[in-house]
Amino acid sequence: MNRTEFIFAAAVVLFAAFLLGWFSYWLVHRFLRVSESEDMGELDRMAQQLHEAEEQRDQAVAYFQQRQAELENRLAQTEAELRAAMDGLRDARQEAEELRAYIERNSGT
């Protein structure tokens, strides 16, 4: 084998190695791109689910805050009615006591 044949053979081997490397690179990136797109699809789906969950949480918080405000208002109204009823009862007892005292004074005479 002379020098020219050796250079030609080396060039063919190096070119074949280059082609094999390029094909391997293309093949690996093709599979990784599919995997990345699947991962990105899954990440997009998870992000959408997270967004929906946050919206539901916000709606639940708003509902419970509204419900709490309604219940506090109802409680305040009930307490006001209770105070009014207790004042009315106290006045009725005082009036009954005054009437008893008046009756006792008049019947004793």
C-alpha positions as CSV (number, residue, x, y, z in Angstrom):
1,M,0.0,0.0,0.0
2,N,1.6,3.2,-1.1
3,R,1.1,6.6,0.5
4,T,-1.7,7.8,-1.8
5,E,-3.8,4.7,-1.2
6,F,-3.2,5.0,2.6
7,I,-4.4,8.7,2.6
8,F,-7.4,7.7,0.5
9,A,-8.3,4.8,2.8
10,A,-7.9,7.0,5.9
11,A,-10.1,9.7,4.3
12,V,-12.8,7.1,3.6
13,V,-12.6,5.8,7.1
14,L,-12.8,9.3,8.6
15,F,-15.7,10.2,6.3
16,A,-17.5,7.0,7.3
17,A,-16.9,7.9,11.0
18,F,-18.2,11.4,10.4
19,L,-21.4,10.1,8.7
20,L,-21.9,7.5,11.5
21,G,-21.5,10.3,14.2
22,W,-23.8,12.6,12.3
23,F,-26.5,9.9,12.0
24,S,-26.1,9.0,15.7
25,Y,-26.5,12.7,16.6
26,W,-29.6,13.0,14.4
27,L,-31.1,9.8,15.8
28,V,-30.5,10.8,19.5
29,H,-31.9,14.3,19.0
30,R,-34.9,12.9,17.2
31,F,-35.7,10.7,20.2
32,L,-35.0,13.4,22.7
33,R,-37.1,15.9,20.8
34,V,-40.1,13.5,21.0
35,S,-39.4,12.9,24.7
36,E,-39.1,16.6,25.3
37,S,-42.3,17.3,23.4
38,E,-44.1,14.7,25.5
39,D,-42.5,16.2,28.7
40,M,-43.6,19.7,27.6
41,G,-47.1,18.4,26.9
42,E,-47.2,16.9,30.3
43,L,-45.9,20.1,31.9
44,D,-48.5,22.1,30.0
45,R,-51.2,19.8,31.2
46,M,-50.0,20.0,34.7
47,A,-49.7,23.8,34.5
48,Q,-53.3,23.9,33.2
49,Q,-54.5,21.7,36.0
50,L,-52.7,23.9,38.6
51,H,-54.3,27.0,37.1
52,E,-57.7,25.4,37.3
53,A,-57.0,24.2,40.9
54,E,-56.0,27.8,41.9
55,E,-59.2,29.2,40.3
56,Q,-61.3,26.7,42.3
57,R,-59.4,27.5,45.4
58,D,-60.0,31.2,44.9
59,Q,-63.7,30.6,44.2
60,A,-63.9,28.5,47.4
61,V,-62.2,31.1,49.4
62,A,-64.5,33.8,48.0
63,Y,-67.6,31.6,48.8
64,F,-66.5,30.9,52.3
65,Q,-65.7,34.6,52.9
66,Q,-69.2,35.5,51.6
67,R,-70.8,32.8,53.7
68,Q,-68.8,33.9,56.8
69,A,-70.0,37.5,56.3
70,E,-73.6,36.3,55.9
71,L,-73.4,34.2,59.1
72,E,-71.7,37.0,61.0
73,N,-74.5,39.4,59.9
74,R,-77.2,36.8,60.9
75,L,-75.4,36.3,64.2
76,A,-75.4,40.1,64.8
77,Q,-79.1,40.3,64.0
78,T,-79.9,37.4,66.3
79,E,-77.9,38.9,69.1
80,A,-79.7,42.2,68.6
81,E,-83.0,40.4,68.7
82,L,-81.9,38.6,71.8
83,R,-80.9,41.8,73.5
84,A,-84.3,43.4,72.6
85,A,-86.1,40.3,73.9
86,M,-84.1,40.3,77.1
87,D,-84.8,44.1,77.5
88,G,-88.5,43.4,76.9
89,L,-88.6,40.6,79.4
90,R,-86.8,42.7,82.0
91,D,-89.3,45.5,81.4
92,A,-92.2,43.0,81.7
93,R,-90.8,41.5,84.9
94,Q,-90.3,45.0,86.4
95,E,-93.9,46.0,85.3
96,A,-95.2,42.7,86.8
97,E,-93.3,43.4,90.0
98,E,-94.7,46.9,90.2
99,L,-98.3,45.6,89.5
100,R,-97.8,43.0,92.3
101,A,-96.7,45.7,94.7
102,Y,-99.6,47.9,93.6
103,I,-102.1,45.1,94.1
104,E,-100.6,44.2,97.5
105,R,-100.8,47.8,98.6
106,N,-104.4,48.2,97.5
107,S,-105.6,44.8,98.7
108,G,-104.1,45.4,102.1
109,T,-106.1,48.6,102.6
